[in-house]
Amino acid sequence: MKKITTKKENPKRKKSHPWRLCSPGEHWVQTHSLKVPTSHKHPEGVTTTRHGHCAKNPTRKDQLYPDEIKEMAKINFPKVKEKPCPIDLGFKGKKKGDQYDDLIAGWTQYWNDIFEPSTPLDPNIIKALIGSESEFDPKVLANKKDINSARGLMQITNKTRKIFGDEKGELKDHYLTLTRDDLNDPNLNICAGVRWLFQKAKIASSLLGREATWEEAVAEFKGVRSTPKTETERIMKKYKNFLGALKKCEGN
């Protein structure tokens, strides 16, 4: 299996992806209504339109916010050429297995461009991972009695969501500012999930003392280190079956 090597970041070099709407340290604010305070000219106040613009992040560090994530996807993702295999993996109706292919392709390419792994992440891996995590149900909650449990297409926990935005925590760059409810949005969830898989690849590599493969990164994403062997085999088998089905259509 091919191993993953990611390019080391130069902390002094600020790099912005061409899809980004704003410079590092800024975020995009969509067009919205703005209430202007009362004045002598307008004693009852007035509502105006504030057009889309870039605003400074509170800490000036690089954070992706929902408005920019959504705008990036709308503008760029339909043009991405390397998409996952366009099959539904047996999921039809509301949980149609091919309805998120553009989002999968877009966020896979974006994070590949950002981290530049020696073996690029295959969008089929993300599609198989989604199938095995949520069966393409964007509103699924792992534990219905716990609103902080894993949720959405890639089953992101609220604890993980907080890690994305913590500039003094586990991540050292490329942060995401999301609310818990944002994780119900397929676009935002996949963006976060792929970012998290790259972090898990980094952790797996550190634990193994060598560069991890994407399969090993997926295993780390799924938390198999703390899972009994028989359960681990069941969890990974489901993922591998989906990936195998997707791989069959490559080159066709």
Secondary structure, 3 states (H helix, E strand, C coil): CCECCECCCCCCCCCCCCCCCCCCCEEEECCEEEEECCCCCCCCCEEEEECCEEEECCCCCCEECHHHHHHHHHHHHHHCCCCCCCCCCCCCHHHCCCCCHHHHHHHHHHHHHHHCECCCCCHHHHHHHHHHHHCCCCCCECCCCCCCCCECCCCECHHHHHHHHCCCCCCCCCEECCCCHHHHCHHHHHHHHHHHHHHHHHHHHHHHCCCCEHHHHHHHHCCHHHCCHHHHHHHHHHHHHHHHHHHCCCCC
